[in-house]
Amino acid sequence: MLLYTHPACLAHDPGAGHPECTARLEAVLNALRSAYPQLPWREAPRATREALLRVHTRELVANLLDTPFEGRLRLDEDTAMSTASPEATLRAAGAGIAAVDAVIAGESRHAFCAVRPPGHHSTGALAMGFCLFNAVAVAAAHAVHAHGLQRVVIADFDVHHGNGSQDIFAREPRVMYASSHQMPLYPNTGLASEHGMGNLANAPLAPGAGSEAFRHAWREQLLPRIEAFRPQLVLVSAGFDGHHLDPLADLVLEAGDYRWISAELAALAGRHAGGRLVSLLEGGYSLAALRACSVAHLEGLGAKNKTVSE
């Protein structure tokens, strides 16, 4: 297991009182370093413009990287940049690229990218929903175009549907997008009827849904679809905002549910992808839940939890 992060990801500041705050990543980093002190950390490189342009328009890349401003630049009602944000989002996307390179090179079977800002709401042309560049989409496109993979899956268990990831790959048969998410809830996409070219699988969950509904959706709907796709690489949009403590949604999941789905995805990667799995942090806005769920996620992926074992 390899872990990727960068100090720049702590400096991104969308504004006072914003739920997507630096403390989120601090909670994850502190929890993982305590639970898994033996795991190696790597510094995330910057993504190149070439890599970003595989999934984003030139206009969006230029707007996020080249627009001069002072203080804060508001992109929409929920999404804003500080002067540190371009570096942060370049490092977040670069972490996914480096992790894909590492698992494909056989340096590790699994990698987790503890980065922010999140990315799965950003479409090819629009940054939105707290997200700037879509890091998991950049990683998927890198796997396809730089490594020649023909079957890459993005498994997304964030409580919000990853409309950006779906939008980017809806007409790209080499990438499958599979998501469970609360509905109704922002961004109000991800109907079960949205199939793309047969490469989209959506399992909406009603407000108040808990472990049973979440596990049923994955066991009966999403995992079989991914299994049939036989992915050569599994990418995970790891959002932990379905936890019952999260203030922005209404699912009632436990840390154990994230341990379970992580183990299921790791096993699937073992059957079809030589074990190759890369996970990137997405949402999650309760610090207590972030700590518990990030530790559970890595435990599900096979990391030995020193806090528990010792």
C-alpha atoms as one frame of an Amber mdcrd trajectory, in Angstrom:
protein
   0.000   0.000   0.000   1.287   3.418  -1.020  -0.079   6.707   0.313   0.091
  10.019  -1.564  -0.458  13.557  -0.332   1.095  17.027  -0.516   1.228  20.030
   1.858  -0.309  22.194  -0.867  -3.572  20.313  -0.438  -3.812  21.724   3.083
  -3.478  25.298   1.814  -6.546  25.340  -0.445  -9.017  27.666   1.297 -12.543
  28.106  -0.107 -13.479  30.487   2.714 -14.350  30.737   6.383 -17.050  28.329
   7.460 -16.882  26.294   4.247 -17.438  22.566   4.923 -14.633  21.565   2.528
 -11.956  22.830   4.910  -8.329  22.088   5.700  -9.341  20.271   8.899 -10.872
  17.512   6.757  -7.538  16.477   5.310  -5.749  16.999   8.613  -8.176  14.551
  10.232  -7.523  11.929   7.562  -3.743  12.336   7.639  -3.562  12.180  11.430
  -5.810   9.132  11.608  -3.895   7.205   8.953  -0.475   8.049  10.348  -1.599
   6.876  13.779  -3.268   3.690  12.592  -0.727   2.763   9.904   2.679   4.173
  10.875   4.404   1.522   8.796   2.920   2.638   5.463   5.090   4.764   3.141
   3.991   8.247   2.130   4.921   9.801  -1.199   4.747  13.439  -2.226   2.217
  13.991  -4.985   3.681  15.563  -8.142   1.890  18.193 -10.193  -0.351  17.007
 -12.985   0.727  18.246 -16.398  -1.541  20.334 -18.585  -1.476  17.527 -21.131
  -2.959  15.170 -18.546  -5.630  17.698 -17.526  -6.604  18.380 -21.140  -7.516
  14.721 -21.657 -10.659  15.365 -19.603 -11.026  19.153 -19.259 -11.412  21.947
 -21.802  -8.613  24.411 -22.448 -10.894  27.151 -21.143 -11.387  25.463 -17.765
  -7.695  24.650 -17.375  -6.793  28.248 -18.169  -9.475  29.644 -15.862  -8.268
  27.588 -12.897  -4.532  27.984 -13.479  -4.040  31.326 -15.205  -6.714  33.709
 -13.924  -5.075  36.475 -11.880  -6.933  37.327  -8.667  -6.346  38.408  -5.109
  -7.929  36.911  -2.033 -10.609  34.548  -3.294 -12.162  33.728  -6.672 -15.749
  32.448  -6.461 -16.651  29.976  -9.221 -20.223  29.293  -8.121 -22.304  29.480
  -4.959 -20.468  26.520  -3.394 -17.071  26.544  -5.082 -14.242  29.017  -4.580
 -10.482  29.276  -4.988  -7.798  30.923  -2.893  -4.395  31.801  -4.301  -3.127
  28.418  -3.034  -5.858  26.459  -4.835  -4.233  26.014  -8.279  -1.238  24.272
  -6.709  -3.523  22.149  -4.516  -5.684  20.920  -7.372  -2.611  20.222  -9.546
  -1.176  18.090  -6.733  -4.484  16.305  -6.153  -4.690  15.323  -9.812  -0.977
  14.519  -9.873  -1.403  12.146  -6.935  -3.854  10.042  -8.924  -1.538   9.933
 -11.917   1.481   8.929  -9.820  -0.542   6.277  -8.003  -1.744   4.785 -11.300
   1.842   4.698 -12.566   2.978   2.978  -9.371   0.377   0.218  -9.331   0.773
  -0.457 -13.049   4.556  -0.679 -12.557   3.973  -3.240  -9.815   5.400  -1.107
  -7.006   2.269  -1.789  -4.962  -1.115  -3.402  -5.489  -3.037  -0.553  -3.853
  -2.615   3.193  -3.359  -4.619   5.833  -1.529  -4.461   9.556  -2.329  -5.207
  11.738   0.707  -5.776  14.965  -1.197  -8.141  17.902  -1.584  -9.974  19.629
  -3.142 -12.265  16.771  -4.202 -12.975  16.338  -7.876 -15.844  14.085  -8.927
 -18.395  16.874  -9.526 -16.224  18.741 -12.031 -17.277  18.138 -15.619 -15.093
  18.593 -18.643 -15.946  22.295 -18.824 -17.155  23.286 -15.371 -15.719  23.285
 -11.838 -18.540  22.859  -9.328 -19.672  21.278  -6.075 -16.511  22.120  -4.067
 -14.460  20.529  -6.900 -11.836  22.008  -9.230 -10.066  19.494 -11.483 -11.605
  16.013 -11.548  -8.649  14.034 -10.199 -10.166  10.570 -10.548 -11.158  11.316
 -14.150  -7.629  12.554 -14.890  -6.271   9.297 -13.408  -8.638   7.175 -15.504
  -7.753   8.993 -18.715  -4.054   8.631 -17.887  -4.495   4.872 -17.484  -6.196
   4.674 -20.873  -4.017   7.043 -22.888  -0.594   6.663 -21.272  -0.782   2.964
 -20.399  -3.156   1.667 -23.059  -5.658   0.058 -20.699  -8.951  -0.857 -22.327
 -11.126  -1.376 -19.237 -10.909   1.030 -16.287 -13.664   1.333 -13.690 -14.410
   4.240 -11.352 -16.301   2.960  -8.302 -17.838   5.911  -6.449 -19.420   5.492
  -3.017 -19.552   9.195  -2.114 -23.036  10.164  -0.904 -23.287  12.660  -3.783
 -23.422  11.422  -7.357 -20.222  12.085  -9.297 -21.921  13.918 -12.128 -18.589
  15.186 -13.455 -17.032  11.746 -13.751 -20.176  10.433 -15.420 -20.341  13.386
 -17.800 -16.708  13.026 -18.850 -16.901   9.296 -19.598 -20.533   8.787 -20.643
 -19.411   8.188 -24.240 -16.059   6.511 -23.481 -16.529   2.712 -23.484 -13.067
   2.069 -22.058 -14.115   3.637 -18.744 -17.010   2.393 -16.617 -18.555   4.567
 -13.915 -20.455   2.868 -11.063 -22.008   4.879  -8.235 -24.190   4.563  -5.169
 -25.500   7.873  -3.880 -28.374   9.489  -2.035 -31.251  10.755  -4.154 -32.702
  13.337  -3.986 -29.533  15.240  -3.134 -27.063  17.534  -4.917 -26.370  17.409
  -7.846 -29.629  15.542  -8.573 -28.118  13.327 -11.257 -27.456   9.602 -11.336
 -30.828   8.045 -12.058 -30.806   4.280 -12.413 -31.948   4.839 -16.010 -28.756
   6.728 -16.934 -26.690   4.117 -18.798 -24.447   6.052 -21.184 -23.078   3.576
 -23.734 -23.775   0.745 -21.315 -20.785   1.892 -19.255 -22.722   3.681 -16.487
 -24.275   1.983 -13.454 -26.162   4.085 -10.912 -27.815   2.886  -7.704 -29.693
   5.737  -5.999 -30.400   5.370  -2.270 -33.294   7.017  -0.464 -32.654   9.430
   2.421 -32.380   7.425   5.623 -30.952   4.359   3.876 -28.418   2.459   5.944
 -26.070  -0.498   5.794 -28.583  -2.990   4.429 -29.629  -0.841   1.469 -26.061
   0.283   0.739 -24.669  -3.242   0.738 -27.601  -4.570  -1.275 -27.052  -1.908
  -3.942 -23.420  -2.841  -4.325 -23.838  -6.609  -3.935 -26.821  -6.994  -6.262
 -26.430  -4.140  -8.748 -23.033  -2.480  -8.959 -20.446  -5.158  -8.172 -21.951
  -7.620 -10.687 -21.804  -4.936 -13.387 -18.164  -4.210 -12.558 -17.408  -7.927
 -12.465 -18.834  -8.354 -15.955 -16.731  -5.427 -17.193 -13.538  -7.220 -16.025
 -11.590  -4.038 -15.245  -7.835  -3.896 -15.702  -7.677  -1.148 -13.061 -10.050
  -0.185 -10.264 -10.255   3.491  -9.307 -12.255   4.522  -6.250 -13.891   7.858
  -5.492 -13.762   7.468  -1.728 -16.248   9.853  -0.186 -17.237   9.189   3.411
 -20.206  11.558   3.618 -22.727   8.738   3.734 -21.744   8.195   7.374 -24.544
   8.878   9.847 -22.548  11.717  11.461 -22.148  13.679   8.240 -23.958  17.051
   8.297 -24.550  17.397   4.541 -26.547  14.230   3.773 -29.042  11.767   5.196
 -27.671   8.237   4.835 -26.895   6.332   8.044 -23.819   4.287   7.173 -21.138
   3.100   9.594 -17.365   2.854   9.219 -17.826  -0.893   8.823 -19.768  -0.342
   5.609 -16.756   1.410   4.106 -14.494  -1.396   5.309 -16.828  -3.872   3.614
 -17.083  -2.133   0.220 -13.336  -1.487   0.195 -12.647  -5.182   0.763 -15.135
  -6.118  -1.969 -13.498  -3.770  -4.468 -10.014  -5.003  -3.520 -11.117  -8.592
  -4.048 -12.606  -7.700  -7.417  -9.375  -5.966  -8.396  -7.534  -9.118  -7.370
  -9.676 -11.237  -9.687  -9.485  -9.028 -12.769  -6.830  -6.307 -12.446  -3.851
  -8.019 -10.882  -4.895  -6.327  -7.648  -4.390  -2.836  -9.084  -6.551  -0.361
  -7.184  -6.134   3.398  -6.660  -8.408   5.312  -4.297  -8.787   9.087  -4.030
 -10.422  11.017  -1.212 -13.618  12.801  -2.214 -16.236  14.090   0.292 -16.876
  13.664   4.001 -17.590  16.573   6.320 -17.697  15.109   9.834 -14.149  15.024
  11.176 -14.915  12.094  13.480 -16.425  10.132  10.601 -13.507  10.981   8.323
 -11.048   9.625  10.868 -12.947   6.378  11.421 -13.878   5.786   7.793 -10.461
   6.491   6.273  -8.894   3.987   8.678 -11.640   1.464   7.871 -11.154   2.056
   4.130  -7.470   1.173   4.255  -8.184  -1.763   6.522 -10.638  -3.050   3.919
  -7.918  -2.678   1.298  -5.669  -4.907   3.403  -3.576  -2.511   5.472  -2.699
  -3.784   8.943  -4.099  -1.458  11.582  -1.461  -1.025  14.288  -3.981   0.706
  16.549  -6.132  -2.407  16.614  -3.468  -5.108  16.508  -1.260  -3.626  19.182
